[in-house]
Amino acid sequence: MPNLELVFCTPQDFVFDDIVMINLSWEDNGTTLTVELADWTDTLESKGFKAMLEDWVNIVVSGGMEEKVKQRNFSTHVFCDSLVEHIR
């Protein structure tokens, strides 16, 4: 049985019913809509992280990110790395 995560919310036009790792179902104006992923779909992809990472890499590679932003991001990674090393 897949991991099940229940989410209840009430946006104006529809209600999300349940989210399973491999599909998303919701009701919209009395019609149940479902988006299904193949059962082998990577969690990073199903949760949207793969698309975010690919977008970030494309921005960095294309030069679309200011140098000061890159340095800030890099310094955060250096800090986290040193913290992990200290804990080990």
N, C-alpha and C positions, 0 to 999 in steps of 0.2 A: 504494500500500500504506500503511495507517495506521501511525502510530508504535506500536511494540510495547514494552511494559515487562513484563519477566518478574519475578514475585515468587514465591518459594518459602517457605512457612512451614508449621508443623505444629501448629496448635491442637489441642485435645483431640479434637474431633469431626469435623473436616474439614480439607482441604488446599486452599489457593488454588493454582490452576494457572497462569493467566496473566491479565494485565490489559491490555486494549487500550483506547485512548482512548474507544472507543464501546461497549465491552461488558465485562462481568466474568463470568468462568466459574470455577466451583469444583466440587469433588467432595464430596458429603456422603453418607456411608454407601453408597458405590458408585453413586450417582446424580449425573450431571453437571447442575448448575444454571447457568443463564445469565441475566443481566440485560442487556438491550440498550437503548441509547439511539439516537435517530435520528442519522444521520451528520452532521446540522447542529447538534447540541447543542453549545452554548458550553462551552469548557473550564472556565470558572468554575463552571458548573452541574454538569458531569460529575464534577468533583473535589470538589464540596460547598461551595465557597467562596461561591457565590451565596446558598445557604440560611443560611450563617453570617453573611454581611453583612446579609441581610434581618432575621434575628433580632436582631442587634446594633442596627440602626436602630430596630426596633420597641421594644426595651428602652429606648433613649435617648428616643424620642418619647413613650413612655408614662410617663416619669418613674421607671422602675424601676431606674435606676442612680444611685447616690449621687453627689452633687456632687464629692466629693473624688476619686472614681474617674474622673469625666469630666475633671476638671482634670489628673489624672495622665496620662490618655490624650492629652489635648490637648497637654500640655507635651512629650510624646514626639514627637508629630507636628511641633511647632514646632522641636524639636531636629533632627529628621531633615531638615526643610525647610532649616534654616540650614546643615546639613552639605552638602546637595546644592548649595546656592548657593555655598558656599565652594569646593567641588570644581570647579564650572564656571569 
